[in-house]
Amino acid sequence: MSTQTFNAFSAHSSSEFKIEKRCDWNIEEVRSLFNLPFNDLLFEAHNVHRENFNPNQIQMSMLLSIKTGGCPEDCGYCPQSAHHDTGVKAEKLMDVDDVLREASKAKQAGATRYCMGAAWRSPKDRDMDAVCAMISGVKDLGMETCVTLGMLNSEQAAKLANAGLDYYNHNIDTSPEYYGHIISTRTFENRLNTLSNVREAGINVCSGGIVGMGEGKNDRAGMLLALANLPEHPQSVPINMLVQVEGTPLDKVESLDPIEFVRTIAVARILMPKSMVRLSAGREEMSNELQSLCFFAGANSIFVGEKLLTTANPEVDADSDLFNKLGIEAMPL
């Protein structure tokens, strides 16, 4: 990018990107953002972040696997897939009372949003009543609710909405062009159809992706472009660093450069200025310095607790120590 082009972009961004949401980005614009000098990109992203959020607050979520293993999908990154030999055993759906006890502990630990994940291609109707009871129970505890259950039809989305669900997580994972390298058992269009059903039911969308799966910078740009050009920006955008798990096809893939990860966070913040950008999976392998750069670049949500669905997460004390050093506090509901 030439100095003249950057100066024109900088003037445009200073006056518009912070206050306007766009759903008409093109790939060249997104590539140009990724190609900015690192300090210039962070400057732009932080300004957008500061315009829309308190830069010293982080939203705390906690995640529980309510149904682990045995998923029929073949997602190349996932240890819960029945296609991969990872040692994760298929389990039944948890009892409602057990889930609510875990949710109560999460609230005591400082979480304001409780996320529940089930390793399904899509939920069966016989399981929907139990999931809805979990949602209602967590709401009664005074927490926001989020579930990820796989693909949803419109009737299932409406039922979750009636139960009071706040957020539905359904990641697009990667760019449309790279998607077939990662998953063959469902299409990118399947993902978009579920997101449409969720939006039409009036539920907030939580959708992001995973980086470090062997994709190129153009694919990271394409993933963020697809999210930013949805009819409405996802209210929550988790950006995951691949956690390599032995037995999955993506084990031993070349790790992503940490600076490129920060660039992805920064571009997500610029493209979706009013969305919560979650620094999600992979934090256990990130240094305090890398996480701090991500927070400066616009990440303002994390998962807390020692475990995500099946992979490790930093301990609560480690997060508290880092936040004390940075002067960061929990974002209130």
N, C-alpha and C positions, 0 to 999 in steps of 0.2 A: 504494500500500500504506500503510495507516494505521500510526501509531507502535505501536499496540497489537498489530497483526498482525505487524509486524516484530519486536517484542520477543518474541512467542511463537515466531516462526520461529527467532530467534537462540538462544533457550534450547534449543529442540529440536535445532538443528544442533550446538551446542556439545557436547551429550551423545551424539548418535547418528550424525551424518553422517560423522564421521571414522573410525568403527570398523565401520560396517555397510554392506554393499553391498545396494542395493535394485534390484529389477527390476519395480517396480510404481508408478513415478512416473505422475502425471497431468499433462496439459498446463497446468493452472492453476498447479500447483506450479512447473513449469519457467518459465512466464511470470513468476511472482512473483520468481524468482531473477534473471531478466534485468532486472526493473524495480527491483531494489534500488538504493539510492544507491551510486554507484561504489565509494566507499571501504569501505562495508559489505560489498559483494560480494567485493572483493579480500581483505578481512579474513577472511571465511568461507572463501574458496577457499584462501588461503595456510595457514590452520590445518589444513584437510583435507589439503593437500599435505604439510605438515610432519609430520603424524601418520603418513603412509604412506611417505614417501620422505625421503632426505637432500635438503634444498632447495638445496644447493650442488653437486649433481652432475647432469650432463646425459649422456644416452645418445647415442652418436654412431653414425649409420648412414651408409652410402654407397649410392647408387643408380646402376645401370647399365642402359641400354636394350639388351637383348640381341636385340631384333627391333623395328626402328623403322619407323613409317609404314604406310600402306595399310590401316588398320583399317576394317572395314565399318560400325562403329557411327557414329552421327551426334551424339555428345556435343557440345553447343554450345561447350564450353570447350576442346576438344582439338585441337591442331595436327596430331595424327597421324591424324585421321579422313580417310578417302578422300573424304568429302563436302565437305571444305573446301579451298580453294586457299591453302595457307600456305607452300608451297615445301618442305615436308618430303616427301622421297621415300621410297617403300617399299623396304625392304632385307630381305635374308634373315636368318635366325637366325644369330647369331654362332657361330663354332667354340668348342667347349668349352675348348680350350687358351687361346684369346684371352681368354675370360671369366675364367679362373683367373689369368692374368697380371694382369688389371686388379684382381681381388680381392686379390691379394698386395700390390699397390701401396696399395690401400685400407687394408689392415691396417697397413702401415708408416706410413700417415698418421694412424693412431689410431682408425680405425673398428672397432667391435666387432660390428656387424651389417651384412651385405651383402645388398642388395635388388636383385633382377633383374626387369626389367619387359619384357613383350612386347606389342606392339600387335596383339592378337588379340581377336576376339569370344569365342572359346574355343579352347584348344589342340587341334590334331589329334593323334591317337594316334601318328603317325609322328614327331612332335617330342618326345614325352614322354621317350624314352630319353636324348636329348641334355640336356634340362632336368634330369633326375634326375642325370645325370653332373655337371652344373654344381653342383647342390646338394651332392652327396657330396664333390666337390672342395673347395668352400668350407668345408664342415664339417671337412675334413681340415686346413685352414689354422688351425683353432681359432676360427672366427667363427660367430655365429648367422646363419641363412639366412632369407631372405624372398623370395617371388616373387609377381608379379602377372601373371596370364596370361589374365584374363577369366573367363568363366563356367566352372565345373567340374561334372562329374557325380560321382557317388559313387565310381566306379571310378578316375577320374583323381585324386581327392583321396586315395584309399587308396594309390595308387602314389607320390604325392609324400610321403606320410607314411612309407612304407617306405624312401624315399631319405634320410630324416632331416630333412625340412623342418621348420623351427621355426615360421615365421609365413607366413600367406597373406594378402596384401592384396587387399581387394575393397571399395572405398568405396561407401557408399549415396548419396553426392554431396549430397543435399539432402532436404528433407522429402518424405513421400509425396505431399502435396498439390501441391508445386511441381515434382515430378520430371518431369511431362509437358511442362513448359516448356523443359526442358533436353535431354531425350533421348526419341526416339520408337522407336528400334530394339530396345529391350528394356525390360522393365517393372521397377518397384520390387520386385515379387514375385520376378522372376528373380534380383535381387541377394540377396534373403533366402534363396532356395533354395541358392545357392552357399555362403553363409555357413553354412547348416545342414550341407551336405555337408562343409565344412572342419572344423566342430566335431566332427561324428560320426567323422571320421577321426583325431581326436586332435591336430590341428594348431592352434596358437594363431591367433586371429583378429586381423588388423589391418584395422580399418574405421573410416573417418571421413567427412569431407565437405569441400565447398568452399563458402566464403562470399564474398560480393561479386559474385554472379551476377545481381543484380537482385531477389533475394528480400527478403522483409520479416522483421522480428524474429520474427514467429510461425513463419515457416519455419525460421529458425535454431533456435528452440525445438523445433519438430517434428522436425528432423533429430536433435538430441541426445536427444530423448525416444525416438525409434525405436532408437537405439543403446543407450541405458541400459536399455531394456525388452526387449532380446534375452534369450533364456534364460540366457545368461552374458555379462557385459560383455566387449567386445573387450579383449584383452590390450594392444593398442596402438591409439590413436585419433589418426590424423593430422588436424589441422585446417589446411586449405589456404586461403590468400588467393588469389582468382583472379588469375592472370597473364594479362593481356589480350594476345592474339596476333592480329596483322593477318590477316584472311582467315577468322577464326572468327566465328560469329554474335554472340558476347559481346564482341567487340572494341568499345571505346568505351562500354561500359555504365558507368553512374555508379559511381564507386569507393565502397567501404564506408568509413564513418568509422572511424578506427583505434581509438577508444574502444569501438565496438561489436565490433570484432574481439577486443579484450582481454576484453570481457564473455563472448564465446563460449568463449574458453579457460577462463575462470573457472568458468562454468557446467558445462562438460565435466568439469572437475576435481571439482566437488562431486557431480555425478551419478554419476561413475565413479571413485571415490576411489583404487582400487588399479590402475587402468590407466595405462600410459605415454601421456601426451598429447604428441603430436609437433607442434611448431611447424614446419610443412612448407612447401609452395610459397609463394612470394611474399616470402621473407625479404630478397631482394636490394633490394626497394623499401622495406623497413622500416628506420626509424632505430634506432640503438642503444637509445634510450630506449624505443621501442615494444617491441622484443624483450625488454628488461629487465623491463618490466611484464608481459609474457607469461610469463616465467620465474617472476616473483613470484606470478602468478596460478595457476601449476600446470603450465605446460609443462615437460617434462623430457626431451625427445628432439628431435633435429634431424637433418637430412641435412647432411653435410659434403661438400665438393668443389665444383668450379667449375660443375658442371652437374647438373641433375636428369635427366629423360628427354630433353627437348628444350629446356628453358628454363634460364636462367641461375640461379646460386646464389652466395651470397657466397663469396669466396675463403677458403681455410683460414686464412691469416694474419689476415684480418679477424675471423674467429670467435675465434681465439686471443687477439687483442688485447682483444676484448670480454670474454672469459671471465677474462682476467687482471685487468681492471678490476673485475669483479664478484666475484672470488674463487671462480669456478666451475671445477670439474675434471671430467674425463671419468668417467663411471660405469663401473666395472669389470664384467666379465662375472660 
